[in-house]
Amino acid sequence: MAEAPFVPPARLLLGPGPSDVDPRVLAAQAQSLIGHLDPEFIKLMDRIKTMLREVFGTANPFTLPISGTGSAGMEASFVNFLRPGDRVVVGVNGVFGTRMTEVAWKLGGQVERVVKPWGQVFTPADFGPALAKGPAKLLAIVHAETSTGAWQPIEGMAAVAHDHGALLLVDTVTSLGGVPVEVDRWEADIVYSGTQKCLSVPPGLSPLTLSPKALEALKVRAASGPVFPGTTPPPSNPNSIQSWYLDLMQLEKYWGSDRVYHHTAPISALYGLHEGLRLVLEEGLAARLSRHAKNSAALWAGLAALGLKPWAQEGHRLPSLNAVTVPDGVDEVAVRKALLTDYSIEIGGGLGELKGKIWRVGLMGHSSRIGNVMRFLEAFAKALGTQMKLPDVKPALSAAEAAAR
Ligand SMILES: Cc1ncc(COP(=O)(O)O)c(C=O)c1O
């Protein structure tokens, strides 16, 4: 018997990502292919770069989407700047800071972890002692820690990194397009993101931007590495970038003016990103950020009326990822299961040390709508209400509605 086609169930994606995708993006991805060196495709690439700069808040000429999900952007950020034995300081207050340390370790970096409880954020002064211990190549931090819902301020981080001769590397996977990302104002050097969160484009691309300072460091390293194509670098050459696929100088040759083939671009994914960025700029970045803030405020007004509490540090809670503390004695998995099977709503549970302790409710991109907040609150109250006595949901819905106005 022939295999049946796959038909995904209609879900409302309110988890940690992916988020719902605008039908315009899906339609863009369904268009017929053209070649990845076709002049029309090259024009599309240029438009993507221009729009990415606007969304990242940067004039950086080196701004492009890496082929691969957010983790590819993370890996590219480390592999191009870190040589075996180099020191790197990483802020660890959740899963993605932890992942950064793993990536850096795998590359032979000497990792100095600066740790905070999961859900808390860092101040620039937290990194001073680790940076002062000795020269470090990078200070790496996560702007929007998806595993905890903490919104890390980036102000002042570049100054502390640069004062100690390090470049500032920032993960904006759960912030770009939903929470202010201001690469130039931050003076950040290496910033990457992902498409499947607040940009609401399917997973598969990782926008990345480099400051002129980072680009200079990369050029120096590339120039002192192997020069001729086909030359086998001696295994001990510390300047050789330890990835072929993610070598940013090589990618720049395709995305920059040379247009030299490196790998076949994921054409349909780039059609989708182009449409997703058009949607961001059509709505207006400021309006989009305020939509995310309002819908999160509405969610919290409703949750508070139901007696639920946030997890992340007060004053530092992401609008895109809302971490809700699981009340004592509640089986959080059963609530998520009921939401998915009875209401077709996906939310996330806690990861790592937060397993069983939080729910993660994403309000990202196309998913961040007041109608979705109301639908979630109603379903959540019913699902949780089977395990504990909750206040009436109607005042919670009214509170949410009022907060969204
Ligand atoms: C903050 C952060 N960084 C990196 C990643 C990795 O992205 P991906 O899963 O797309 O590889 C994620 C994914 O959730 C994330 O939330």
The ligand as an SDF file (V2000), in Angstrom:
LIG
                    3D

 16 16  0  0  0  0  0  0  0  0999 V2000
   18.0770   31.2740   22.8660 C   0  0  0  0  0  0  0  0  0  0  0  0
   18.2480   30.1560   21.8870 C   0  0  0  0  0  0  0  0  0  0  0  0
   19.4550   29.9680   21.3150 N   0  0  0  0  0  0  0  0  0  0  0  0
   19.6670   28.9890   20.4340 C   0  0  0  0  0  0  0  0  0  0  0  0
   18.6550   28.1250   20.0720 C   0  0  0  0  0  0  0  0  0  0  0  0
   18.9270   27.0430   19.1080 C   0  0  0  0  0  0  0  0  0  0  0  0
   18.1440   27.2000   17.9920 O   0  0  0  0  0  0  0  0  0  0  0  0
   17.7010   25.9590   17.0800 P   0  0  0  0  0  0  0  0  0  0  0  0
   16.8920   25.0560   17.9540 O   0  0  0  0  0  0  0  0  0  0  0  0
   16.8930   26.6420   16.0350 O   0  0  0  0  0  0  0  0  0  0  0  0
   18.9150   25.3330   16.5710 O   0  0  0  0  0  0  0  0  0  0  0  0
   17.3820   28.2770   20.6320 C   0  0  0  0  0  0  0  0  0  0  0  0
   16.2870   27.3650   20.2950 C   0  0  0  0  0  0  0  0  0  0  0  0
   15.2820   27.2950   20.9210 O   0  0  0  0  0  0  0  0  0  0  0  0
   17.1810   29.3190   21.5650 C   0  0  0  0  0  0  0  0  0  0  0  0
   15.9920   29.4990   22.1140 O   0  0  0  0  0  0  0  0  0  0  0  0
  1  2  1  0
  2  3  1  0
  2 15  2  0
  3  4  2  0
  4  5  1  0
  5  6  1  0
  5 12  2  0
  6  7  1  0
  7  8  1  0
  8  9  2  0
  8 10  1  0
  8 11  1  0
 12 13  1  0
 12 15  1  0
 13 14  2  0
 15 16  1  0
M  END
$$$$
